[in-house]
Amino acid sequence: MTEPSDVAVALSGGVDSSMAAALLKAAGWEVHGVHFMLPSTPSMREGRLEGVKRIAEHLEIPVEIIDLTQIFEDLVVEPFVDAYLRGLTPNPCVRCNPLIKFEHLHRYILEKKIQYLASGHYVRLVKGKQDMVGLRRGRDSRKDQSYFLHRLTQPSLSRVVFPLGEMTKDEVRNLAREMGLPCHSNPESQEICFISGTDYRSFVEKRRGITGKEKGVIITDDGETLGEHQGVYRYTIGQRHGLGIASSRPYYVKEIRSELNQVVVGRREALFAGMVDAVHFNWVGKPPLEGRFRMQAQVRYRHKAAPGQLEALSSDEVRFIFDRPQWAVTPGQALVCYDGDRLIGGGWIIRNHSRS
């Protein structure tokens, strides 16, 4: 880890960010807590704020509360809703990290003349050639969060610290208990922080004032009508349940054609894709020269990275050719590429080349 200095730590009220702050303080850093207030229910918002205040008091560090509600609405929530209505499956955490969390932490340390910023992500930082900074997977493979950080840029990475990169989640929980951190037994945070529960469909409907079902047809690739859908935003690639199709073999959502108000289904074998195209690709380090490069890629967070070849089609568009076709590759999710445990970069999936 970098020699102790002053550091601003993003505090959510959870055990990971709290442990990051605790470890840095114990190592001699001058720690400044920063809590970003984001859209959520009043009870969730108040609970997080009270949790952060308890942590700051326990660690005897200052904490500043910054309201980013409207910025988060504009840059994360609205694109999230729009994506579903366009037939995509968004990943708001991938957007939040570079546009909200690290962007505003970086602004904060520049304004306050603080040297470093830190978070409780499970990822490791490495120094590369020509002062370039790279990222590697966290030691805990179950909690590695490098997938969510592939859009970070060198200005942020050059001043960031990840205290939990060499730790496992179990080690963090045990140490938090030993240190008496007030949050040591807090449950894992939910996947979408601005939605209470997991019903994104109702959230989308409420945000857009949708009161009735926006019905359309469910069809096969051949154009055969098999049923009726209840609005394209209610379906995701690979979905099996809730289609209302009577068949001896299950159908799965293969494609969502929002412009035609159609949901396309196929048998399971039809959802394998050998190639994936992604745009707005962010190279964590220096972009490679022209050609194809052997590496591994993930098409969603819980997907096991699969080997293949990465080809740069332009400065920010790539194609990944898998050695073996991968299942349910989903437009709107991120394609994130690795060389072993080293993060190369990632972009937004716009199309897959599926078996017919």
C-alpha positions in Angstrom: 0.0 0.0 0.0 1.1 3.6 -0.6 2.9 5.4 2.2 0.3 6.9 4.7 -1.0 10.3 3.8 -4.4 12.0 3.9 -7.3 10.2 2.2 -11.0 10.7 1.6 -13.0 7.4 2.0 -16.4 6.9 0.5 -18.6 5.7 3.4 -21.9 4.0 2.6 -22.6 2.8 6.2 -21.8 -0.8 5.2 -19.0 -3.1 6.5 -16.7 -2.8 3.5 -16.4 0.9 3.3 -16.2 1.2 7.1 -13.4 -1.4 7.2 -11.5 0.5 4.4 -11.6 3.6 6.6 -10.7 1.6 9.8 -7.7 -0.1 8.1 -6.3 3.2 6.7 -6.6 5.0 10.1 -4.9 2.1 11.8 -2.1 2.3 9.3 -1.5 6.0 10.1 -3.5 7.7 7.4 -5.4 10.9 8.0 -8.9 9.8 7.1 -11.8 12.0 5.9 -15.1 10.3 5.5 -17.4 11.3 2.6 -21.0 10.1 2.3 -23.0 10.7 -0.9 -26.7 11.0 -0.4 -28.5 9.2 -3.3 -32.1 8.6 -4.3 -33.8 6.0 -2.1 -36.8 5.7 0.2 -36.8 8.0 3.2 -36.2 5.1 5.6 -33.3 3.7 3.6 -31.7 7.1 3.2 -32.0 7.9 6.9 -30.7 4.4 7.9 -27.6 4.9 5.7 -26.9 8.3 7.1 -27.2 7.2 10.7 -24.9 4.2 10.0 -22.3 6.5 8.5 -22.4 8.8 11.5 -22.0 5.9 13.9 -19.0 4.7 12.0 -17.4 8.2 11.9 -17.9 8.6 15.6 -16.5 5.1 16.4 -13.4 5.8 14.3 -13.1 9.4 15.4 -12.9 10.8 11.9 -14.7 13.7 10.3 -17.4 13.0 7.8 -18.9 15.3 5.1 -22.4 14.6 3.7 -22.8 15.6 0.0 -26.2 15.4 -1.7 -25.9 14.0 -5.2 -29.6 13.0 -5.5 -30.3 15.0 -8.7 -27.0 14.2 -10.4 -27.6 10.5 -9.7 -31.1 10.8 -11.0 -29.8 12.3 -14.3 -26.8 10.1 -14.8 -27.9 6.7 -13.4 -31.6 6.4 -12.7 -33.0 8.0 -15.9 -30.6 6.0 -18.2 -31.6 2.8 -16.2 -35.3 3.4 -17.0 -34.7 4.4 -20.6 -32.6 1.3 -21.2 -35.3 -1.1 -20.1 -37.8 0.7 -22.3 -35.4 0.3 -25.2 -35.2 -3.5 -24.7 -31.8 -3.4 -23.0 -30.7 -4.8 -19.6 -28.7 -2.0 -17.8 -26.1 -2.3 -15.1 -26.4 0.8 -12.9 -23.5 0.0 -10.7 -21.1 0.1 -13.7 -22.4 3.6 -14.5 -22.4 4.8 -10.9 -18.8 4.1 -10.2 -17.1 6.4 -12.8 -19.9 9.0 -13.1 -20.8 9.4 -9.4 -18.7 7.7 -6.8 -15.2 8.1 -8.2 -15.9 11.3 -10.2 -17.1 13.2 -7.1 -14.6 11.7 -4.8 -11.9 12.9 -7.2 -13.5 16.4 -7.3 -13.7 16.4 -3.5 -10.0 15.6 -2.9 -8.9 18.2 -5.5 -11.1 20.9 -3.8 -9.9 20.0 -0.3 -6.3 19.4 -1.4 -6.4 15.8 -0.1 -3.8 13.4 -1.7 -5.8 10.2 -2.1 -9.3 8.7 -2.3 -10.4 5.2 -1.2 -13.3 2.8 -1.3 -14.2 -0.6 0.0 -14.1 -2.4 -3.3 -12.5 -5.8 -3.5 -9.9 -5.1 -6.2 -6.1 -4.7 -6.3 -4.2 -1.8 -7.7 -0.9 -2.2 -9.6 1.6 0.2 -11.0 2.5 -0.4 -14.6 4.9 1.0 -17.2 5.2 4.8 -17.8 3.4 5.6 -14.6 0.2 3.8 -15.8 -2.0 2.4 -13.1 -3.7 -1.0 -13.5 -6.3 -3.1 -11.8 -6.3 -6.7 -10.9 -9.0 -8.9 -9.5 -9.5 -8.9 -5.7 -8.0 -11.9 -3.9 -11.5 -13.1 -2.9 -12.8 -14.5 -6.2 -16.3 -14.6 -4.7 -16.3 -10.8 -4.1 -14.0 -9.5 -6.8 -15.5 -6.2 -8.0 -13.2 -5.3 -10.8 -16.0 -5.9 -13.3 -17.8 -2.8 -11.9 -14.7 -0.6 -12.1 -13.6 -1.2 -15.7 -14.7 2.4 -16.7 -12.3 4.2 -14.3 -9.7 6.4 -15.9 -6.1 7.1 -15.1 -6.7 10.4 -13.3 -8.8 8.6 -10.6 -6.7 5.5 -10.6 -3.5 7.5 -10.0 -4.8 8.7 -6.6 -6.9 5.7 -5.4 -6.3 3.2 -2.6 -8.2 -0.1 -2.2 -7.5 -1.4 1.3 -9.6 -4.6 0.9 -8.0 -5.9 -2.3 -5.9 -8.6 -0.5 -8.7 -9.6 1.9 -11.6 -12.0 1.8 -15.1 -11.0 2.8 -14.9 -13.5 5.7 -11.7 -11.8 6.9 -13.3 -8.4 6.7 -16.3 -9.5 8.7 -14.2 -11.2 11.4 -11.9 -8.2 11.7 -14.8 -5.8 11.9 -16.2 -7.9 14.7 -12.9 -7.9 16.5 -12.6 -4.1 16.1 -16.1 -3.6 17.3 -17.3 -1.7 14.2 -21.0 -0.9 14.6 -21.8 -2.3 11.1 -20.0 -5.7 11.5 -23.2 -7.7 11.2 -24.9 -5.6 8.6 -26.4 -7.7 5.7 -25.0 -7.4 2.2 -26.3 -4.4 0.3 -29.0 -5.0 -2.3 -28.1 -5.1 -5.9 -29.9 -1.9 -7.0 -29.5 0.7 -4.2 -32.2 3.1 -5.4 -35.0 0.4 -5.6 -36.6 -1.0 -2.5 -36.7 -4.8 -3.1 -36.0 -6.3 -6.5 -39.1 -5.3 -8.6 -37.5 -3.1 -11.2 -40.6 -3.5 -13.4 -42.9 -1.6 -11.0 -40.1 1.0 -10.6 -40.0 1.5 -14.4 -43.8 1.8 -14.6 -44.0 4.3 -11.8 -41.2 6.4 -13.2 -42.9 6.6 -16.6 -46.5 6.7 -15.5 -47.3 3.4 -17.2 -50.7 2.3 -15.8 -51.7 -0.4 -18.3 -49.8 -3.3 -19.9 -48.0 -2.3 -23.1 -48.9 -5.5 -24.9 -47.2 -7.0 -27.9 -46.4 -10.3 -29.5 -44.0 -13.0 -28.5 -42.6 -14.6 -31.6 -40.0 -17.1 -32.9 -37.1 -16.2 -35.2 -39.3 -17.5 -38.0 -42.1 -15.0 -37.2 -44.5 -17.5 -35.6 -46.6 -15.9 -32.9 -46.6 -17.9 -29.7 -48.1 -15.5 -27.2 -48.5 -12.0 -25.9 -46.1 -10.0 -23.8 -46.9 -7.4 -21.2 -44.4 -4.7 -22.2 -40.8 -5.2 -23.5 -39.3 -3.7 -20.4 -40.6 -6.7 -18.3 -38.4 -9.2 -20.1 -34.6 -9.9 -20.2 -32.4 -12.1 -22.3 -32.4 -15.7 -21.0 -35.7 -15.3 -19.2 -37.7 -18.5 -19.1 -40.5 -18.0 -16.6 -43.5 -15.7 -17.1 -43.7 -16.2 -20.8 -47.1 -17.9 -20.8 -46.2 -20.3 -23.6 -47.4 -23.9 -23.4 -44.7 -26.2 -24.8 -43.2 -29.6 -24.1 -39.8 -27.9 -24.2 -39.1 -24.5 -22.5 -38.6 -21.3 -24.5 -36.3 -18.5 -23.5 -36.2 -14.8 -24.4 -33.6 -14.5 -27.1 -34.0 -11.0 -28.4 -36.0 -7.9 -27.5 -37.1 -5.7 -30.4 -38.4 -2.6 -28.7 -38.9 -0.6 -31.9 -41.3 -3.3 -33.1 -42.7 -4.1 -29.6 -41.7 -7.7 -30.0 -40.2 -10.3 -27.7 -38.3 -13.1 -29.6 -38.0 -16.5 -28.0 -36.0 -19.6 -28.9 -34.9 -22.9 -27.4 -32.0 -22.9 -25.0 -29.4 -23.9 -27.7 -30.4 -20.8 -29.7 -29.2 -18.4 -27.0 -25.5 -19.2 -27.4 -23.3 -16.5 -29.0 -19.8 -17.0 -30.4 -19.1 -13.3 -30.9 -20.0 -10.1 -29.1 -19.7 -6.5 -30.2 -19.2 -3.7 -27.6 -19.0 0.1 -27.9 -17.5 2.9 -25.8 -14.8 0.6 -24.7 -12.6 2.0 -22.0 -9.0 0.8 -21.9 -7.8 0.9 -18.3 -4.2 1.1 -19.6 -2.7 1.9 -23.0 -4.8 0.7 -25.9 -3.2 -2.2 -27.9 -1.9 -2.0 -31.4 -4.1 -3.4 -34.2 -4.8 -7.1 -34.3 -6.4 -9.8 -32.2 -5.2 -10.6 -28.6 -5.8 -13.7 -26.5 -7.6 -13.0 -23.3 -10.8 -13.8 -21.3 -14.1 -11.9 -21.2 -17.1 -11.6 -18.9 -20.5 -10.7 -20.3 -22.1 -10.1 -16.9 -20.9 -9.9 -13.3 -21.6 -13.5 -12.3 -20.4 -14.9 -15.6 -17.2 -16.9 -15.4 -14.6 -15.3 -17.7 -14.3 -17.3 -20.9 -11.3 -17.4 -23.2 -11.2 -16.0 -26.7 -9.8 -13.2 -28.9 -10.3 -9.5 -28.5 -10.3 -7.4 -31.7 -10.3 -3.6 -31.7 -12.7 -2.5 -34.5 -12.0 1.2 -33.8 -10.7 3.4 -31.0 -13.7 2.6 -28.8 -15.5 -0.4 -30.5 -14.4 -4.0 -30.0 -15.4 -7.5 -31.0 -14.8 -10.5 -28.8 -14.7 -14.0 -30.4 -15.2 -16.7 -27.8 -13.4 -20.1 -28.1 -16.8 -21.6 -27.1 -20.1 -19.8 -27.5 -21.5 -18.3 -24.3 -25.1 -18.3 -23.2 -27.6 -15.4 -22.9 -25.2 -12.6 -23.9 -27.3 -9.5 -23.2 -27.2 -6.1 -24.9 -27.0 -3.3 -22.3 -24.7 -5.3 -20.0 -20.9 -4.8 -20.0 -18.3 -6.9 -21.8 -15.2 -6.8 -19.5 -11.9 -8.2 -20.6 -9.0 -9.7 -18.6 -5.5 -11.0 -19.2 -5.4 -13.5 -16.3 -6.4 -11.4 -13.3 -5.4 -8.1 -14.9 -8.3 -5.9 -16.0 -7.9 -4.8 -19.6 -11.0 -2.7 -20.0 -14.7 -3.0 -21.0 -17.5 -1.6 -23.0 -21.3 -1.8 -23.5 -22.6 -4.8 -25.4 -24.7 -3.7 -28.4 -25.1 -7.1 -30.2 -24.4 -10.7 -30.1 -23.9 -13.1 -32.9 -26.1 -16.1 -31.9 -26.6 -19.5 -33.4 -29.7 -19.5 -35.6 
